[in-house]
């Protein structure tokens, strides 16, 4: 529970000073965010902690709401563009210095009215959840979809940055500038066609033989050298990339974390208290590196991926071709595991226990999605893709040799 603001003066007046527990975003802090004390006095906003401080005039300050049910109040000022302060202490809405500014009066009153409305809505939602706990469990994907939208983008970006740094420690990556130059002409059509502009995507090439790619919150997309070298054409690789972009835009990683939170934290979040979920998310970076997605999330990413490929004028059959290759690889491994006689039995068992859609079902679903898209001409990306493959082949050969020498 947030403590009530302390006042230097017992009687509110123009000289009163109010303090609130708050947080600040700034590059000077570890992980870009830190807690501290927000002080509002006549004409001044001040934030401080043991790492640093900032002060700016109250006049001209921008105040906005955010977080679940608009519980958080954000304060910034054009004179300090690198700083953003926020507090969950709702008593700040009654701060006499804020309310004395005509430009802020209407906005603060609107914030209070919206807060009351949100509480009424959440109370109704709570009644439904208490009456239908099973419905909460069955509808977790939908609930997390709503809640994930209230996670501050800065937090999601920070989580992805942390997870990628941890993954990079044991990985081998092509130099960022070289990878960027090679991938840009291929991935830019996808980014241009993507209607969701919330995230700034960064693409990396990892020296990894596995035919795959993966994405982290905030827009980190890692493409394995195995996928690039074994793809028959650009559409096959970009089909996988579009699928991973869909995981980012649909916030599947964040929603995965929320899905492990349990009913108590989820109910609190639905009621507007995101603190428990946000604390869980803040410590979830290790979980993201080896995460898997549910059948629903994978199916949604396939659907969104096909839509994105079509919008970018890239042949979506490439994504289906990728899963055809996975199907052949699965069949090969099944024969090795169980022999030809028992392969079909093992295959059936794996499809039942897997959380992912069975590959055959996935291919069938993709073909239906592709058939539903209007026919169109597709981009010719052969030249930049062949250039990418040649460069990645040289990188894998050279980096492998260098690693062998050091060992």
N, C-alpha and C positions, 0 to 999 in steps of 0.2 A: 504494500500500500504506500502510495506517495505521501510523504510528510507534508503537512500544511506549511505554506510559505511563512517565513519568519519576517517580522517587521521591525525596523529600527525604531519606529514610532508607534505607540499604542493606539493613537488616534489618527486615522487616515487624513493626511493633508498633503499639500503640494511638496513637502519635503520628505515624505515617507519613502522608505526603501523596501522593496519586496524581493525575496530570494526564493528560488525554486530549484529543485533537483532537475537537472537537464543533461543533454548530451550535445556534442558538437561533431560535425564532419570537417576535417581539415587534414591536409597531407602531412602535417607535422606530427600527427599522432600515429602511434603504432596501429597498423591495420586501418588507418584513416578515420577512426572514430574513438571518442573518449567521453567519459562522464565527468560532470563537474557541477558548478553552481552558476545559475543564471540570475543576475541581479538587474532589476529594473528600478530606476530612480527617475527623478524629474528630468526628462530630456535625454536619458542615456540608457543604453543596453550594454551590459557587461557580462562576459562569460570567463570563468577561470577554473583551473585545476592545477595540480602539481607539475603539469607539463607545459603549460602556457596559458595565454589569455588573449582576449580580443575585446575591443570596445568600439561602439559606433553610436551615432545619434539616433534617438527614437524617431525623430522626424524623418520621413522618407523610408522607414523600414517597411519591408514587405512581410506580411503575415499570411500564412496559408495552412490548410489542414491536410492531414495525410494519415496513413496507417489504417488499420481496421476500424470501421465505423467513424473514421476521421477523429480518432482519439488523440492523435499527436498534433501539436501546434508547432509549426516551423516558422522561424524568424530569420531573416537575412537582410542585408543592406547593400546597395550598389557600391558603396565605398569599400566594402570588404567582400569582393565576389568569391573568394576562396573559402569563405566560412559559411556554414549553415547550422543553425542552432535549433534544437527542438526539445519539447517537454511534454510529458503525458499528464502533468498536473493541470486539471481543468479549472482550478481556481484562478488561473492566469486570465481567464476570460472576464473576470471581474476586476482586474487590475485598474486602479483609478487613473494611472498615467496613460495606459493604452486607451482607455475609454475617453480620455480628455482630447484625443486627437480626432478631429472630425472625419478624416480620411479612413480611420480604422473603426469608428463606431458601428457603422452598418455591417462591416465584415465580421466584427466580433459578435454582434447580435445574431447574425446569420449562423455563425459557428455554434452558438449556444442552442439556437432553434434546431439546427441539424442534429446536434447531439441528442436533444430530447426525442426527436423523431426516430433516430437510430435506435435508441434504447427501447422505444415502443415496438419497433419492428423486431428487434432481437428478442424481446420478451415473448412475442408471438412465436418466433422461431423456436425458442426454448421450450415452450409448451408442446410444440409438435415433436421436438426431440425427446422430451421426457415421456410423452405418450407412445412414441414409436422408436424405441432404441434400435430395433432391428433395421428400421429404415435408414437410420444414421449410418450403420455399418455398410449396408448395401449401397448407399448413395455417397460413399466416401470420395469417390473420384470427382463427383460433381461439387461436393463441399470444398474439397481442396482446391478445385479450379477457381472457386470464388475467393477463398482465403488467400491463395497465392498472389492474386492481383493486389493485395494490400501489403505485401512485403516490399519495403523500400527498394528501389532499383539499386541504390548504392550498396545495400546489404547483399543483394543477390550477386552483384558484380564482385564484391569483396570475397564472397564464398567461393566463386569460381576461380578467382585469382589465387586464393590460398590452396585450393585443391590442385590447380595446375602446377603451382610451384612444388608441391609435394610429389606429384607425378614426374615432373621434369628431373628430379634428383637422380632417379634410376633409369631415365630414358636417354635416347640418343636422337637428336633433332638436327635437321638441316638448318643452317643459319637463317634467321628470321627474314632478313632482307632478300635473300635469294629465293626462299620459299614464297614470300609475298609476291615477288616479281613473276614467278612461274605460275602461281595460282590465280592471281588477280584477273587475267582475261577469261578464266574459266568460271570462277565463282561470282564475278561481278554481276552477270545477268540474273543470278538467283537473288542477290542482295537488292538489285534494282527492282525486281518484281515482287519482293517480299513486302506485303502491306504493313507488317508490324515493324516499326522503326525504333522500338524502345532500346534495342541492344546494339552495341558496337562489336561486330564480329571480328575475331582474329583467328587465322588459320595457320596450322603448323603441320610439318611433314615429319613423321616419326620413322626411324629405322626399325621396322617391325614387320616380320614376314606374314603376320596374320592378316587375312583379307578382311579388313574392317576399318571403321572410323568410330569416334565417339565425341560427344559434346558435353561441356560443363556449363553450369549456370552463368549467365551474363554474356555468352557468345564465344567461348573458347571451343574451337573445333579442331581435333587432332585427326589427321588422315595418315594411316599407315602406309609405308612404302609397298607392302604386300598388295594392298588394294590398287594402288596406282599402277604397279607393274603387271598385275594379272588382269586388269580391266581390258576388255576388248576395244573400248572406245571411250570418249569423254562422257557420254550419257550414262554409262554404267557407273563410273566414279561419282559423277554429279548427282545421280539418283540417290546414292548413299548419303552424300553431303546434304541434299535437300531433306532427306529423312532426319538427319541429325539437327538441321536448322529447325525443323518442326518440333523436335524435343525441347529446344531452347524456347521457342515462341510459346509453346504450350506449357512451359515451366514444369516439365515432368520431373526434373530432379528435385525441385523444391517440394512438389506435391508428393514425391516418393518419401521424403523426410517427414512431411506432415502425416502421411499414412501410417508411420510408425509411432506417432505421438500418443495414440490412445484416445478414448472417448473424453476423458476429463479435460485434457488440454484442448481438444477440438471444440468441445462445448464452450469453454472459456473464450476461445478465439471467435466463435460465432457470436458470442455476447459482446465482443469488442475488446477483450483482453488478449492481445497477441503476445504478451511478454513471454509466456511459457514456450510457445512455438518458436518465437524468434531466438530464444536462448538455445533451443534444440538445434535450430538451423545454424546458429553461429559456430557450433562445435561439430558440424557434420561433414567437414571437408574430407576426412579419410574415408567416410562411407561412400562418397561420390565416385571414387576412382574405380571401384569394382562393382558399381551398382548394376542392377538389372531392372527392366521395366515390366510392368504388368501386361497382360494380353491387351487390355483396353488401351493402354498408352502406346503400345507398339502399333496397334491397328490405327489409332488416331494419327500417329506420326506417318504411317504409310499414306493415309488419305491426304493429310496436309502436304506431304512431300510431293504427291502426284499433282495436286493443285498448283503448287509452287513451280514445279517443272513445266507444266503447261503454260503458266503465266510468263515464264522466262523463255518460252519457245525452245525447250530442250526436250528431246524424246524421252518420255517417261518409261518406255520399254526397257531402258537401261537399268532401272531399279528392279524390274521383274527378272531381267537377265542375271543380275547379281544374286537373287535368291535361287535362280536355277543352278548357279554354280554352288551355292551353299547346299542345295539339295543333293547334288552329286557328291559333294564332300561328305555329307552326312551318311549317305549310302555306303561310301567307301569305308568310313570309320565303323559303321554298324557291322559290316561284313568282317572287319578285322576283329571286332569285339566278340561277335557271336557266331561267326561262320555263316555261310550262305543259307543253311537250313533254318536257323533261328533268327535271321536278320529281320524278317517282317514282324515277328513277335516282339522283339526288343524295340523296333521302331514304333509300334502301336503303344507300347508301354510308356516310352519316352514322351510321346505326344500327349498322353493323358496327364502325366505329372508335371510337364513343363508349364511355366507361367507364360511363356511366349506362344504366340500362335504357331501351330505346326507349319513348317515351311511350305508344304503343298497347299494348305489352306490359304496361306499368305499369298502365294503366287496366284491362286484362283481369284482371291479378293482384289489383288492389284490389277489383274486383267479386266475385271469388271469395272474398276475405277477408271482405268485407261480408256476402255470402250465408251464410257459415258462422256468423255471429253470431246469437244468438237475437233474435227480434223484440221490440221494446220501444217505449214512448213516449219521445219526445225532448223535451228542454227547449225552452221558448219563450224565445229570446234576442233577439227582434226589436227590442224597445224599446231596450235598452242598445246594440245594434249600430247602429241608426239614429242614436242620439245620438252614438256614436263617429264615424260617417261625416260627420255635420254638422260636428262639431268639427274633424275632420281636414281637411275641405274648406275651412273658414275659415282654419285654420292654414296650409295650402298657399298659399292666395290671399294672405294677409297677409304671410307670410314671403317669398314670391316678390316681392311688391311692395317690401318693405323692402330686399331684396337688390338689386333693380333701381335703387332710389334711391341706395344706397351705391356702386354701380358707376358 
